[in-house]
Amino acid sequence: MAASSTRILAVLALALLSAAISSPAAAALSTRYYDKTCPSLQSVVRSAMARAVAADPRAGASVLRLFFHDCFVNGCDASLLLDDAAGFTGEKNAGPNANSARGFDVVDAAKAAVEAACPATVSCADVLALAARDAVALLGGPSWTVKLGRLDARTASQAAANANLPGPGSSLSSLLAAFAAKGLSARDMTALSGAHTVGHARCATFRGRVNGGDADVNATFAAQLRQACPAGGGADGGLAPLDAETPDAFDNGYFRALAQRRGLLHSDQELFNGGSQDALVRKYAANGALFAADFAKAMVRMGNLAPAAGTPLEVRINCRKPN
């Protein structure tokens, strides 16, 4: 009887967690959302991220990218974290994510640590928001206050991921339009692009640029990259740092590289190519503190992107599948 009662209580708890909470998303976020229900949350996530970044600095950039790719598709709802399953196609294999999105195991570890401290309380979306903030800080970048209270989507949209996420070949006008569609300004777009001061990109995403496809590229830089990413193909998975100067440090090296025509991706160099963002790129290249402050503000604004009204939401126990 005792075992049966325990199972019944567990089922009821899951039912309450997934009970058709639907957006108007996520009521207002708050800095005090878990003060009573999970007071150790921030230190638990920070510790998990510290372990991950110490083991592999790329983990920080990977988690930061997951947050961006999650928030840009129907808001910050952890939909990106859902695995494909029978009868369900998620976002992980959308064009912008397939063979490149990584760090899911890092989020899993952080969520597991949070579940151990505060069972069935904290959403995967909030864990990811905190993990992204901590990743930046651990790599030497700014920190900021993360408002909490997000909920997790029970569904995902590969089509929306393909439609909403800017690609490596994006023009400046398409980048501006993609961010404006999310309520983010041109300054937000340029600051958030500075996340490319850490991380790596696959040869397939910059092969054309360094093999004669773009005129706005430093010749020496392109020649170096062609050695590992030749025009003939065969090295699609080869990696190059997005910021060759300080690849594992969150600083303003990315913008210095753009000013020298050393942007790895076409979309990177579009920020400094005779267009509207040239002056801001120069400012960020000269003033790391200005970039850090603007980046933190833009991350807060992006983190406020909410799921569409009517989205079924819950607090997921396992970030990879609905309850």
PyMOL commands that set and color helices and strands:
alter all, ss='L'
color gray80, all
select helices_A, chain A and resi 2-18+41-55+58-71+79-81+104-117+124-138+158-164+172-180+186-197+203-213+219-228+253-259+266-269+278-286+288-303
alter helices_A, ss='H'
color red, helices_A
select strands_A, chain A and resi 21-22+152-153+200-202+239-241+312-314
alter strands_A, ss='S'
color yellow, strands_A
deselect
rebuild
show_as cartoon
